[in-house]
Amino acid sequence: MTDHEAEAALGAERRRLLAALDGASEGAGLEAGDGDGVPELSVVDQHAGGSGSETLDKEVGLALLEQVRSDLDDIDRALGRLEHGGYGLCEVCGQDIGDARLEAMPAARYCLAHQQAAEAEGRVVPGLSGEAGEGRHGR
Ligand SMILES: [Zn+2]
């Protein structure tokens, strides 16, 4: 895939995540802010005096928020590598990540083997591939 295609894919993914961030922030009762970049995680409680049941929503929202922010981080990193070189190469072994993987996950940082290794170590949270990646407990 060309740099242009990669940039377009990353841009689309970024917009999708920013939209998700908006939704997650709402769920968490946080101010999303708009325009450039990722909003600050200022914990301003806008629901003063809410009942206890809001707490769960908030926790789910915050977890999602964290996930989306880390995904956005990956995208920014990938955009940086597009600019400075190294995009599409595994950060561990330097091998080609491969078009198929990059199309599915434009911000991929590792080849399949090292992605799995990183996930096994718990350093990498699986991306929001497709739909919101939640509901998978057990590790
Ligand atoms: Zn690798």
Backbone and ligand atoms as CSV (ligand in chain L), in Angstrom:
chain,resi,resn,atom,element,x,y,z
A,1,MET,N,N,0.846,-1.188,0.000
A,1,MET,CA,C,0.000,0.000,0.000
A,1,MET,C,C,0.886,1.245,0.000
A,2,THR,N,N,0.456,2.267,-0.666
A,2,THR,CA,C,1.278,3.463,-0.780
A,2,THR,C,C,1.151,4.321,0.472
A,3,ASP,N,N,2.057,5.261,0.601
A,3,ASP,CA,C,1.998,6.181,1.737
A,3,ASP,C,C,0.677,6.933,1.760
A,4,HIS,N,N,0.222,7.270,0.556
A,4,HIS,CA,C,-1.034,8.021,0.476
A,4,HIS,C,C,-2.198,7.201,1.007
A,5,GLU,N,N,-2.219,5.954,0.575
A,5,GLU,CA,C,-3.294,5.071,1.043
A,5,GLU,C,C,-3.218,4.886,2.553
A,6,ALA,N,N,-1.998,4.716,3.020
A,6,ALA,CA,C,-1.816,4.528,4.460
A,6,ALA,C,C,-2.278,5.766,5.215
A,7,GLU,N,N,-1.910,6.928,4.694
A,7,GLU,CA,C,-2.285,8.168,5.353
A,7,GLU,C,C,-3.803,8.329,5.381
A,8,ALA,N,N,-4.426,7.989,4.250
A,8,ALA,CA,C,-5.881,8.084,4.181
A,8,ALA,C,C,-6.533,7.121,5.168
A,9,ALA,N,N,-5.991,5.915,5.227
A,9,ALA,CA,C,-6.557,4.911,6.141
A,9,ALA,C,C,-6.394,5.366,7.582
A,10,LEU,N,N,-5.221,5.910,7.891
A,10,LEU,CA,C,-4.969,6.367,9.252
A,10,LEU,C,C,-5.862,7.554,9.598
A,11,GLY,N,N,-6.048,8.430,8.608
A,11,GLY,CA,C,-6.913,9.581,8.832
A,11,GLY,C,C,-8.344,9.157,9.115
A,12,ALA,N,N,-8.825,8.185,8.349
A,12,ALA,CA,C,-10.195,7.707,8.537
A,12,ALA,C,C,-10.336,7.055,9.909
A,13,GLU,N,N,-9.330,6.258,10.254
A,13,GLU,CA,C,-9.344,5.576,11.548
A,13,GLU,C,C,-9.326,6.604,12.684
A,14,ARG,N,N,-8.545,7.632,12.481
A,14,ARG,CA,C,-8.416,8.676,13.491
A,14,ARG,C,C,-9.762,9.374,13.726
A,15,ARG,N,N,-10.452,9.674,12.621
A,15,ARG,CA,C,-11.764,10.324,12.756
A,15,ARG,C,C,-12.748,9.411,13.488
A,16,ARG,N,N,-12.677,8.113,13.125
A,16,ARG,CA,C,-13.573,7.155,13.759
A,16,ARG,C,C,-13.311,7.118,15.269
A,17,LEU,N,N,-12.037,7.123,15.623
A,17,LEU,CA,C,-11.684,7.047,17.034
A,17,LEU,C,C,-12.068,8.326,17.772
A,18,LEU,N,N,-11.894,9.446,17.095
A,18,LEU,CA,C,-12.262,10.704,17.731
A,18,LEU,C,C,-13.759,10.753,17.998
A,19,ALA,N,N,-14.525,10.202,17.053
A,19,ALA,CA,C,-15.968,10.126,17.253
A,19,ALA,C,C,-16.286,9.210,18.428
A,20,ALA,N,N,-15.566,8.100,18.484
A,20,ALA,CA,C,-15.758,7.166,19.592
A,20,ALA,C,C,-15.371,7.823,20.908
A,21,LEU,N,N,-14.321,8.613,20.842
A,21,LEU,CA,C,-13.846,9.327,22.023
A,21,LEU,C,C,-14.945,10.264,22.533
A,22,ASP,N,N,-15.577,10.927,21.613
A,22,ASP,CA,C,-16.703,11.792,21.947
A,22,ASP,C,C,-17.757,11.018,22.717
A,23,GLY,N,N,-18.144,9.886,22.145
A,23,GLY,CA,C,-19.171,9.072,22.774
A,23,GLY,C,C,-18.733,8.570,24.135
A,24,ALA,N,N,-17.486,8.115,24.201
A,24,ALA,CA,C,-16.969,7.578,25.454
A,24,ALA,C,C,-16.895,8.669,26.514
A,25,SER,N,N,-16.503,9.855,26.090
A,25,SER,CA,C,-16.402,10.951,27.034
A,25,SER,C,C,-17.767,11.291,27.593
A,26,GLU,N,N,-18.749,11.249,26.733
A,26,GLU,CA,C,-20.094,11.508,27.199
A,26,GLU,C,C,-20.491,10.466,28.235
A,27,GLY,N,N,-20.190,9.212,27.908
A,27,GLY,CA,C,-20.505,8.142,28.834
A,27,GLY,C,C,-19.814,8.328,30.163
A,28,ALA,N,N,-18.605,8.874,30.097
A,28,ALA,CA,C,-17.833,9.048,31.313
A,28,ALA,C,C,-18.151,10.373,31.987
A,29,GLY,N,N,-19.017,11.141,31.356
A,29,GLY,CA,C,-19.363,12.438,31.932
A,29,GLY,C,C,-18.216,13.411,31.875
A,30,LEU,N,N,-17.375,13.240,30.874
A,30,LEU,CA,C,-16.230,14.131,30.746
A,30,LEU,C,C,-16.451,15.091,29.586
A,31,GLU,N,N,-15.787,16.177,29.696
A,31,GLU,CA,C,-15.843,17.142,28.612
A,31,GLU,C,C,-14.967,16.648,27.477
A,32,ALA,N,N,-15.555,16.461,26.303
A,32,ALA,CA,C,-14.780,15.920,25.199
A,32,ALA,C,C,-13.930,16.988,24.549
A,33,GLY,N,N,-14.437,18.170,24.509
A,33,GLY,CA,C,-13.730,19.212,23.787
A,33,GLY,C,C,-13.784,18.880,22.317
A,34,ASP,N,N,-13.457,19.805,21.475
A,34,ASP,CA,C,-13.448,19.429,20.061
A,34,ASP,C,C,-12.270,20.081,19.377
A,35,GLY,N,N,-12.195,19.872,18.086
A,35,GLY,CA,C,-11.089,20.424,17.345
A,35,GLY,C,C,-9.871,19.560,17.476
A,36,ASP,N,N,-8.745,20.166,17.688
A,36,ASP,CA,C,-7.502,19.434,17.515
A,36,ASP,C,C,-7.193,18.499,18.674
A,37,GLY,N,N,-6.761,17.342,18.270
A,37,GLY,CA,C,-6.142,16.455,19.217
A,37,GLY,C,C,-7.052,15.819,20.239
A,38,VAL,N,N,-6.426,15.220,21.198
A,38,VAL,CA,C,-7.122,14.455,22.207
A,38,VAL,C,C,-7.393,15.352,23.404
A,39,PRO,N,N,-8.628,15.336,23.849
A,39,PRO,CA,C,-8.967,16.198,24.980
A,39,PRO,C,C,-8.244,15.788,26.257
A,40,GLU,N,N,-8.054,16.741,27.113
A,40,GLU,CA,C,-7.465,16.440,28.404
A,40,GLU,C,C,-8.419,15.579,29.213
A,41,LEU,N,N,-7.858,14.743,30.028
A,41,LEU,CA,C,-8.704,13.890,30.853
A,41,LEU,C,C,-8.996,14.603,32.164
A,42,SER,N,N,-9.554,15.770,32.050
A,42,SER,CA,C,-9.874,16.485,33.275
A,42,SER,C,C,-11.118,15.868,33.879
A,43,VAL,N,N,-10.997,15.431,35.083
A,43,VAL,CA,C,-12.119,14.756,35.701
A,43,VAL,C,C,-13.012,15.785,36.374
A,44,VAL,N,N,-13.823,16.367,35.551
A,44,VAL,CA,C,-14.785,17.327,36.066
A,44,VAL,C,C,-16.135,16.631,36.128
A,45,ASP,N,N,-16.656,16.520,37.306
A,45,ASP,CA,C,-17.932,15.842,37.444
A,45,ASP,C,C,-19.055,16.828,37.153
A,46,GLN,N,N,-19.692,16.557,36.026
A,46,GLN,CA,C,-20.760,17.465,35.630
A,46,GLN,C,C,-22.098,17.027,36.189
A,47,HIS,N,N,-22.123,15.806,36.686
A,47,HIS,CA,C,-23.385,15.303,37.213
A,47,HIS,C,C,-23.349,15.360,38.727
A,48,ALA,N,N,-23.297,16.538,39.241
A,48,ALA,CA,C,-23.245,16.681,40.690
A,48,ALA,C,C,-24.487,16.058,41.302
A,49,GLY,N,N,-24.240,15.266,42.321
A,49,GLY,CA,C,-25.365,14.683,43.033
A,49,GLY,C,C,-26.070,13.572,42.300
A,50,GLY,N,N,-25.361,12.921,41.380
A,50,GLY,CA,C,-25.998,11.823,40.676
A,50,GLY,C,C,-26.179,10.626,41.579
A,51,SER,N,N,-27.016,9.725,41.161
A,51,SER,CA,C,-27.218,8.518,41.952
A,51,SER,C,C,-26.088,7.533,41.670
A,52,GLY,N,N,-25.970,6.504,42.461
A,52,GLY,CA,C,-24.861,5.578,42.354
A,52,GLY,C,C,-24.792,4.843,41.034
A,53,SER,N,N,-25.902,4.692,40.368
A,53,SER,CA,C,-25.911,3.877,39.157
A,53,SER,C,C,-25.126,4.512,38.026
A,54,GLU,N,N,-24.810,5.763,38.180
A,54,GLU,CA,C,-24.034,6.412,37.127
A,54,GLU,C,C,-22.580,5.988,37.180
A,55,THR,N,N,-22.182,5.487,38.320
A,55,THR,CA,C,-20.773,5.151,38.489
A,55,THR,C,C,-20.319,4.086,37.512
A,56,LEU,N,N,-21.152,3.106,37.288
A,56,LEU,CA,C,-20.781,2.010,36.392
A,56,LEU,C,C,-20.592,2.521,34.976
A,57,ASP,N,N,-21.563,3.277,34.508
A,57,ASP,CA,C,-21.448,3.896,33.190
A,57,ASP,C,C,-20.127,4.616,33.063
A,58,LYS,N,N,-19.803,5.306,34.117
A,58,LYS,CA,C,-18.611,6.117,34.114
A,58,LYS,C,C,-17.372,5.242,33.991
A,59,GLU,N,N,-17.388,4.141,34.715
A,59,GLU,CA,C,-16.220,3.267,34.655
A,59,GLU,C,C,-16.055,2.657,33.270
A,60,VAL,N,N,-17.159,2.209,32.710
A,60,VAL,CA,C,-17.114,1.655,31.361
A,60,VAL,C,C,-16.625,2.717,30.394
A,61,GLY,N,N,-17.166,3.907,30.552
A,61,GLY,CA,C,-16.763,5.010,29.682
A,61,GLY,C,C,-15.285,5.301,29.796
A,62,LEU,N,N,-14.787,5.296,31.020
A,62,LEU,CA,C,-13.375,5.604,31.231
A,62,LEU,C,C,-12.472,4.532,30.647
A,63,ALA,N,N,-12.887,3.273,30.785
A,63,ALA,CA,C,-12.093,2.183,30.225
A,63,ALA,C,C,-12.035,2.304,28.712
A,64,LEU,N,N,-13.177,2.595,28.135
A,64,LEU,CA,C,-13.254,2.758,26.688
A,64,LEU,C,C,-12.407,3.940,26.247
A,65,LEU,N,N,-12.510,4.988,27.032
A,65,LEU,CA,C,-11.765,6.201,26.745
A,65,LEU,C,C,-10.267,5.907,26.694
A,66,GLU,N,N,-9.815,5.157,27.655
A,66,GLU,CA,C,-8.410,4.821,27.734
A,66,GLU,C,C,-7.976,4.023,26.501
A,67,GLN,N,N,-8.836,3.068,26.142
A,67,GLN,CA,C,-8.564,2.233,24.974
A,67,GLN,C,C,-8.467,3.086,23.710
A,68,VAL,N,N,-9.440,3.977,23.550
A,68,VAL,CA,C,-9.463,4.810,22.358
A,68,VAL,C,C,-8.247,5.728,22.332
A,69,ARG,N,N,-7.888,6.243,23.487
A,69,ARG,CA,C,-6.728,7.135,23.537
A,69,ARG,C,C,-5.452,6.398,23.177
A,70,SER,N,N,-5.328,5.164,23.604
A,70,SER,CA,C,-4.112,4.422,23.271
A,70,SER,C,C,-4.099,4.072,21.788
A,71,ASP,N,N,-5.300,3.831,21.237
A,71,ASP,CA,C,-5.371,3.582,19.796
A,71,ASP,C,C,-4.994,4.838,19.011
A,72,LEU,N,N,-5.452,5.972,19.500
A,72,LEU,CA,C,-5.115,7.236,18.845
A,72,LEU,C,C,-3.606,7.472,18.907
A,73,ASP,N,N,-3.037,7.101,20.030
A,73,ASP,CA,C,-1.597,7.190,20.202
A,73,ASP,C,C,-0.872,6.404,19.123
A,74,ASP,N,N,-1.348,5.188,18.906
A,74,ASP,CA,C,-0.748,4.329,17.893
A,74,ASP,C,C,-0.843,4.976,16.520
A,75,ILE,N,N,-1.981,5.605,16.265
A,75,ILE,CA,C,-2.175,6.220,14.957
A,75,ILE,C,C,-1.223,7.399,14.782
A,76,ASP,N,N,-1.090,8.205,15.830
A,76,ASP,CA,C,-0.156,9.323,15.737
A,76,ASP,C,C,1.266,8.825,15.506
A,77,ARG,N,N,1.589,7.749,16.198
A,77,ARG,CA,C,2.909,7.149,16.017
A,77,ARG,C,C,3.091,6.675,14.576
A,78,ALA,N,N,2.046,6.035,14.063
A,78,ALA,CA,C,2.118,5.524,12.698
A,78,ALA,C,C,2.257,6.673,11.699
A,79,LEU,N,N,1.524,7.755,11.956
A,79,LEU,CA,C,1.629,8.918,11.070
A,79,LEU,C,C,3.040,9.491,11.121
A,80,GLY,N,N,3.622,9.499,12.299
A,80,GLY,CA,C,4.992,9.966,12.447
A,80,GLY,C,C,5.963,9.105,11.656
A,81,ARG,N,N,5.725,7.805,11.682
A,81,ARG,CA,C,6.615,6.903,10.952
A,81,ARG,C,C,6.416,7.026,9.456
A,82,LEU,N,N,5.187,7.355,9.056
A,82,LEU,CA,C,4.938,7.595,7.634
A,82,LEU,C,C,5.814,8.747,7.174
A,83,GLU,N,N,5.936,9.729,8.033
A,83,GLU,CA,C,6.665,10.933,7.670
A,83,GLU,C,C,8.171,10.700,7.725
A,84,HIS,N,N,8.601,10.018,8.767
A,84,HIS,CA,C,10.036,9.894,8.989
A,84,HIS,C,C,10.604,8.554,8.555
A,85,GLY,N,N,9.747,7.698,8.085
A,85,GLY,CA,C,10.229,6.390,7.648
A,85,GLY,C,C,9.983,5.320,8.683
A,86,GLY,N,N,9.852,4.120,8.218
A,86,GLY,CA,C,9.661,2.998,9.121
A,86,GLY,C,C,8.220,2.545,9.206
A,87,TYR,N,N,7.348,3.243,8.506
A,87,TYR,CA,C,5.955,2.803,8.549
A,87,TYR,C,C,5.807,1.451,7.879
A,88,GLY,N,N,5.001,0.604,8.497
A,88,GLY,CA,C,4.755,-0.710,7.901
A,88,GLY,C,C,5.804,-1.732,8.278
A,89,LEU,N,N,6.745,-1.324,9.123
A,89,LEU,CA,C,7.769,-2.268,9.564
A,89,LEU,C,C,7.563,-2.589,11.039
A,90,CYS,N,N,7.759,-3.833,11.369
A,90,CYS,CA,C,7.612,-4.270,12.754
A,90,CYS,C,C,8.612,-3.525,13.636
A,91,GLU,N,N,8.150,-3.039,14.783
A,91,GLU,CA,C,9.040,-2.285,15.659
A,91,GLU,C,C,10.054,-3.182,16.348
A,92,VAL,N,N,9.778,-4.461,16.361
A,92,VAL,CA,C,10.697,-5.372,17.038
A,92,VAL,C,C,11.728,-5.924,16.069
A,93,CYS,N,N,11.258,-6.515,14.976
A,93,CYS,CA,C,12.200,-7.202,14.094
A,93,CYS,C,C,12.461,-6.436,12.801
A,94,GLY,N,N,11.706,-5.363,12.564
A,94,GLY,CA,C,11.950,-4.553,11.386
A,94,GLY,C,C,11.462,-5.157,10.091
A,95,GLN,N,N,10.744,-6.255,10.192
A,95,GLN,CA,C,10.230,-6.865,8.970
A,95,GLN,C,C,8.932,-6.210,8.528
A,96,ASP,N,N,8.657,-6.409,7.264
A,96,ASP,CA,C,7.430,-5.895,6.683
A,96,ASP,C,C,6.212,-6.449,7.421
A,97,ILE,N,N,5.349,-5.562,7.850
A,97,ILE,CA,C,4.138,-6.024,8.538
A,97,ILE,C,C,3.170,-6.646,7.544
A,98,GLY,N,N,3.184,-6.143,6.341
A,98,GLY,CA,C,2.339,-6.746,5.305
A,98,GLY,C,C,1.076,-5.940,5.047
A,99,ASP,N,N,0.725,-5.846,3.776
A,99,ASP,CA,C,-0.408,-5.021,3.375
A,99,ASP,C,C,-1.721,-5.480,3.992
A,100,ALA,N,N,-1.933,-6.781,4.024
A,100,ALA,CA,C,-3.211,-7.285,4.524
A,100,ALA,C,C,-3.441,-6.829,5.959
A,101,ARG,N,N,-2.378,-6.946,6.764
A,101,ARG,CA,C,-2.464,-6.537,8.151
A,101,ARG,C,C,-2.637,-5.034,8.278
A,102,LEU,N,N,-1.931,-4.298,7.443
A,102,LEU,CA,C,-2.000,-2.835,7.525
A,102,LEU,C,C,-3.360,-2.324,7.072
A,103,GLU,N,N,-3.942,-3.034,6.124
A,103,GLU,CA,C,-5.272,-2.613,5.694
A,103,GLU,C,C,-6.290,-2.834,6.801
A,104,ALA,N,N,-6.146,-3.952,7.490
A,104,ALA,CA,C,-7.058,-4.239,8.591
A,104,ALA,C,C,-6.755,-3.343,9.786
A,105,MET,N,N,-5.496,-3.014,9.969
A,105,MET,CA,C,-5.067,-2.264,11.139
A,105,MET,C,C,-3.968,-1.300,10.743
A,106,PRO,N,N,-4.341,-0.157,10.195
A,106,PRO,CA,C,-3.332,0.747,9.628
A,106,PRO,C,C,-2.289,1.224,10.636
A,107,ALA,N,N,-2.624,1.164,11.904
A,107,ALA,CA,C,-1.670,1.643,12.908
A,107,ALA,C,C,-0.877,0.505,13.528
A,108,ALA,N,N,-0.899,-0.652,12.887
A,108,ALA,CA,C,-0.197,-1.805,13.451
A,108,ALA,C,C,1.277,-1.472,13.665
A,109,ARG,N,N,1.801,-1.905,14.804
A,109,ARG,CA,C,3.198,-1.602,15.120
A,109,ARG,C,C,4.084,-2.825,14.977
A,110,TYR,N,N,3.460,-3.981,14.963
A,110,TYR,CA,C,4.257,-5.202,14.956
A,110,TYR,C,C,3.789,-6.147,13.859
A,111,CYS,N,N,4.667,-7.020,13.446
A,111,CYS,CA,C,4.258,-8.123,12.609
A,111,CYS,C,C,3.390,-9.046,13.460
A,112,LEU,N,N,2.754,-9.968,12.817
A,112,LEU,CA,C,1.789,-10.809,13.537
A,112,LEU,C,C,2.434,-11.516,14.727
A,113,ALA,N,N,3.608,-12.062,14.501
A,113,ALA,CA,C,4.278,-12.823,15.562
A,113,ALA,C,C,4.549,-11.936,16.766
A,114,HIS,N,N,5.050,-10.735,16.511
A,114,HIS,CA,C,5.418,-9.881,17.632
A,114,HIS,C,C,4.206,-9.196,18.249
A,115,GLN,N,N,3.157,-9.009,17.444
A,115,GLN,CA,C,1.910,-8.512,18.005
A,115,GLN,C,C,1.402,-9.496,19.057
A,116,GLN,N,N,1.439,-10.769,18.673
A,116,GLN,CA,C,0.963,-11.798,19.603
A,116,GLN,C,C,1.853,-11.861,20.829
A,117,ALA,N,N,3.137,-11.730,20.618
A,117,ALA,CA,C,4.068,-11.754,21.744
A,117,ALA,C,C,3.784,-10.573,22.675
A,118,ALA,N,N,3.561,-9.399,22.090
A,118,ALA,CA,C,3.314,-8.211,22.894
A,118,ALA,C,C,2.014,-8.350,23.669
A,119,GLU,N,N,0.997,-8.893,22.989
A,119,GLU,CA,C,-0.283,-9.071,23.671
A,119,GLU,C,C,-0.160,-10.084,24.792
A,120,ALA,N,N,0.629,-11.106,24.555
A,120,ALA,CA,C,0.829,-12.126,25.585
A,120,ALA,C,C,1.471,-11.514,26.816
A,121,GLU,N,N,2.333,-10.535,26.583
A,121,GLU,CA,C,2.977,-9.869,27.706
A,121,GLU,C,C,2.081,-8.818,28.332
A,122,GLY,N,N,0.972,-8.563,27.676
A,122,GLY,CA,C,0.032,-7.592,28.219
A,122,GLY,C,C,0.453,-6.160,28.003
A,123,ARG,N,N,1.401,-5.951,27.114
A,123,ARG,CA,C,1.842,-4.579,26.888
A,123,ARG,C,C,0.950,-3.867,25.883
A,124,VAL,N,N,0.281,-4.646,25.052
A,124,VAL,CA,C,-0.531,-4.050,24.006
A,124,VAL,C,C,-1.981,-4.460,24.179
A,125,VAL,N,N,-2.828,-3.473,24.186
A,125,VAL,CA,C,-4.248,-3.773,24.239
A,125,VAL,C,C,-4.723,-3.978,22.813
A,126,PRO,N,N,-5.410,-5.066,22.551
A,126,PRO,CA,C,-5.912,-5.284,21.192
A,126,PRO,C,C,-6.719,-4.093,20.713
A,127,GLY,N,N,-6.533,-3.729,19.505
A,127,GLY,CA,C,-7.169,-2.535,18.973
A,127,GLY,C,C,-8.675,-2.669,18.855
A,128,LEU,N,N,-9.292,-1.556,18.618
A,128,LEU,CA,C,-10.737,-1.556,18.413
A,128,LEU,C,C,-11.017,-1.981,16.989
A,129,SER,N,N,-10.662,-3.189,16.658
A,129,SER,CA,C,-10.867,-3.612,15.284
A,129,SER,C,C,-12.324,-3.954,15.055
A,130,GLY,N,N,-12.920,-3.288,14.130
A,130,GLY,CA,C,-14.330,-3.520,13.847
A,130,GLY,C,C,-15.209,-2.789,14.841
A,131,GLU,N,N,-15.645,-3.487,15.856
A,131,GLU,CA,C,-16.490,-2.845,16.845
A,131,GLU,C,C,-15.708,-2.671,18.137
A,132,ALA,N,N,-16.333,-2.024,19.063
A,132,ALA,CA,C,-15.699,-1.783,20.336
A,132,ALA,C,C,-15.253,-3.098,20.958
A,133,GLY,N,N,-13.953,-3.212,21.207
A,133,GLY,CA,C,-13.441,-4.483,21.674
A,133,GLY,C,C,-13.597,-4.683,23.168
A,134,GLU,N,N,-14.794,-4.883,23.589
A,134,GLU,CA,C,-14.978,-5.126,25.014
A,134,GLU,C,C,-15.735,-6.422,25.221
A,135,GLY,N,N,-15.978,-6.737,26.445
A,135,GLY,CA,C,-16.714,-7.949,26.747
A,135,GLY,C,C,-15.836,-9.167,26.704
A,136,ARG,N,N,-14.546,-8.974,26.532
A,136,ARG,CA,C,-13.671,-10.129,26.506
A,136,ARG,C,C,-12.830,-10.140,27.775
A,137,HIS,N,N,-13.359,-10.787,28.766
A,137,HIS,CA,C,-12.616,-10.881,30.013
A,137,HIS,C,C,-11.740,-12.115,29.959
A,138,GLY,N,N,-10.987,-12.322,30.996
A,138,GLY,CA,C,-10.295,-13.584,31.074
A,138,GLY,C,C,-8.816,-13.506,30.795
A,139,ARG,N,N,-8.265,-12.293,30.653
A,139,ARG,CA,C,-6.827,-12.284,30.744
A,139,ARG,C,C,-6.315,-11.011,31.403
L,1,ZN,ZN,ZN,8.243,-8.636,14.178
